[in-house]
Amino acid sequence: MSLIRELRELYRYRDLVARLVVRDVKVRYKNSVLGFFWSLANPLAQVFVITVIFKFVIRIGFPNYSAYVLAGFLPWTFFQMAVLDASQSILHHGPLLKKVYVPREAIPISIVISNLIHFGLALLVLFVYMAALGVPFTLKLLWLPVLILFHFLLTLGVGLAVSCLNVFYEDIKYLMTVALNLLYYIVPVIYVVEQVAKNVPARYEWLYTLYQLNPLAVWITAYRHVLLPPVPDAIGPQPLEPVFLITAAATSVLSAVAGYALFNRYKWDFAERL
């Protein structure tokens, strides 16, 4: 019941959340000539390097390989940036929280939403890139809002948790940086999960199952299935199984609920730390 009460309180301040989102979007590119496109510069540069190395040097790849990498890189970037930004959001807005009353959770939530807006704009650029490559658009795109919703819930839950914990233990932001750097290679960003499914020995099939229980890995794979044609059979089998999608959806919802519950459990202790 307390969570429902807190949600009602947050809803009362929805205009404040909207203003915080607009402020974050504007401040991020203030006095910048290229504005939003700076947020694309890093992922586009990395995708270019990855494509050159894997497709032309290591000779691992398939038609439109760069589109598959970009379709994985953009969801990953949203998760990474939202979590890292949220981790320091309460400490960064400490002076504001001391002066006026605002629901504490409005701060990290607005941070995650502003990153979601950048992710949506980046997807539009991906659509243009796909059109330039001649990649066909299909009715599978209708599933895109559903994927974004569950991806957002997963990111929001993690963001709320780390923003809370970082108030008490500032090591959290450093641990998250290290953890995300490792996670980058564990989830299928620079490769496709079909390659994992093909190359895992039968005796280690349990490791592949564990791999697919990572909701972020499932959502990145789902984005590729929705946005792009199937990976060629020579690369590996199509591993997007319903049981993993259902598990990832349940985990994402649980992440949001648990992160919000943790945040609300300790948010009134923030004043002693700020």
C-alpha positions, 0 to 999 in steps of 0.5 A: 500500500505504501508504494501505491501511496508513493506513486500517487504522490509522484503522479501529483508532481508529474508536471515537475517530472516533465520540467526536469526532463525538459531541463535535462534535455536542454542542458545536456546540449546547451551551447552545442552547435550539433546538439543531439547529434553529439549523442550519436557521435560515439556510438556511430564511431564505435559501430564503424570501427567494430564493423571494419574490424569484424567484417573486413579484418577478422572476416566475421560478418554478414550482409548489413552487419553494421545495421545489426551492430547499431541495432544492438548498440543503441539499446545498450547505450540507453541502458548504460547512460541512463544507469550511470547518469541516474547513479549520481543524480541524487547527489548532483541535485542535493542543493535542490532537495535541501531547498524545496520539497520534491518527491526524491524519486522524481530526480532519477526517473526524469534522468531515465526518461530524458535518456529514453527520449535520446534513445527514441531520436537515435532509433529514428536515425537507425531507421534512416540508416536502414533505409539507406542500406535497403533494409526492408521494414516489416509489420514486426515493427509494431512490437517496438513500443512493447520492447521499449516499454519493458526495456525502460522498466528494466533500466528504470529499476536499476537506475532507481536502485543505484541512485539510492545506493550511491547516496550511502556508498559512493563506490557504487558509481565506480562499481557500476562503471566496471560492471557495465564495461564487463556487461558490454561483452556479455550481452550481444552488442558487438555480436549476435546471439545466434553466434553464441547459440551455434558455438556453445558445446552441448555439455555447456548448454546450461551456460547458454540458458543462463546467458538467455536469462539476462533480460538485457541480452534478450531485449537487445536480441528482440530489437534486432528481430523486430527491426531487421531481417533474420540472421543468415542460417549459416551464422546460427539458429534463431534463438528468441524463444518465448520462454526467455521473452516472458522471463525477461518481461517478468524480470523487467517489471520486477526490476522496476518494482524492486528498484522503486521499493528500495528507493522509497525505503531509504529516500528519507535518510538522504538528508543526512548524507547530502 
